[in-house]
Amino acid sequence: MTNPKIEKIDADISKTKKLILKQQAKLRELERQRVIQENAEIVARFRDGLMTEDDLAAARKKAGRAADRAETPYCAANNDTESGLTHE
């Protein structure tokens, strides 16, 4: 015998997990697009002579730190085995 209230809660949990995964994928894609645009801007500025080689090196160093932050999970744990959610 399964309690209908518990079944409804389980269905809501499952639905919420799917929505979260979809939003996380969207966030990763937006972050990827941002990096592409930032890189294009840096290359254009360098080619136009608006950046020195030192400026370019500083931009690359800054981009490396930003990439490290982008890989940081948005939840408290890297792997939430109880909920079935994983983070990249």
Phi, psi and omega per residue, in radians:
M1 nan 2.144 3.125
T2 -1.910 2.380 3.131
N3 -1.293 2.175 -3.129
P4 -1.049 -0.561 3.119
K5 -1.151 -0.703 3.119
I6 -1.164 -0.708 3.111
E7 -1.058 -0.718 3.124
K8 -1.139 -0.760 3.117
I9 -1.090 -0.759 3.105
D10 -1.057 -0.717 3.110
A11 -1.122 -0.716 3.107
D12 -1.136 -0.680 3.095
I13 -1.083 -0.820 -3.136
S14 -1.066 -0.783 3.132
K15 -1.078 -0.749 -3.134
T16 -1.131 -0.731 3.109
K17 -1.042 -0.744 3.133
K18 -1.106 -0.726 3.118
L19 -1.126 -0.714 3.129
I20 -1.093 -0.808 3.134
L21 -1.058 -0.701 3.119
K22 -1.115 -0.759 3.130
Q23 -1.173 -0.655 3.096
Q24 -1.113 -0.690 3.102
A25 -1.132 -0.723 3.117
K26 -1.101 -0.744 3.129
L27 -1.080 -0.798 3.122
R28 -1.048 -0.720 3.129
E29 -1.134 -0.747 3.110
L30 -1.114 -0.701 3.093
E31 -1.113 -0.693 3.107
R32 -1.102 -0.771 3.123
Q33 -1.098 -0.668 3.130
R34 -1.111 -0.762 3.133
V35 -1.075 -0.742 3.124
I36 -1.039 -0.805 -3.136
Q37 -1.153 -0.719 3.108
E38 -1.101 -0.737 3.125
N39 -1.106 -0.734 3.123
A40 -1.090 -0.708 3.123
E41 -1.128 -0.749 3.134
I42 -1.099 -0.795 3.141
V43 -1.079 -0.765 -3.139
A44 -1.100 -0.754 3.138
R45 -1.126 -0.679 3.127
F46 -1.158 -0.795 -3.131
R47 -1.130 -0.576 3.129
D48 -1.393 -0.017 3.117
G49 1.397 0.238 -3.131
L50 -1.503 -0.116 3.129
M51 -2.271 2.454 3.024
T52 -1.530 3.014 3.081
E53 -1.104 -0.596 3.091
D54 -1.148 -0.716 3.094
D55 -1.091 -0.710 3.130
L56 -1.110 -0.763 3.122
A57 -1.083 -0.723 3.112
A58 -1.123 -0.693 3.123
A59 -1.129 -0.693 3.118
R60 -1.139 -0.703 3.128
K61 -1.122 -0.759 3.120
K62 -1.107 -0.713 3.139
A63 -1.109 -0.629 3.103
G64 -1.105 -0.714 3.105
R65 -1.177 -0.675 3.126
A66 -1.140 -0.662 3.111
A67 -1.125 -0.663 3.097
D68 -1.089 -0.723 3.127
R69 -1.176 -0.635 -3.122
A70 -1.134 -0.464 -3.140
E71 -1.478 -0.116 3.136
T72 -1.241 2.271 -3.137
P73 -1.154 2.686 -3.116
Y74 -1.617 0.088 3.095
C75 -2.077 2.968 -3.072
A76 -1.179 -0.493 -3.078
A77 -2.148 2.670 3.106
N78 -1.305 -0.490 -3.101
N79 -2.461 1.922 -3.138
D80 -1.719 1.531 -3.037
T81 -1.221 -0.484 -3.132
E82 -1.169 -0.716 -3.105
S83 -1.502 -0.278 -3.105
G84 1.502 0.040 3.136
L85 -1.552 2.447 3.040
T86 -2.159 2.718 -3.098
H87 -2.185 2.437 3.138
E88 -1.731 nan nan
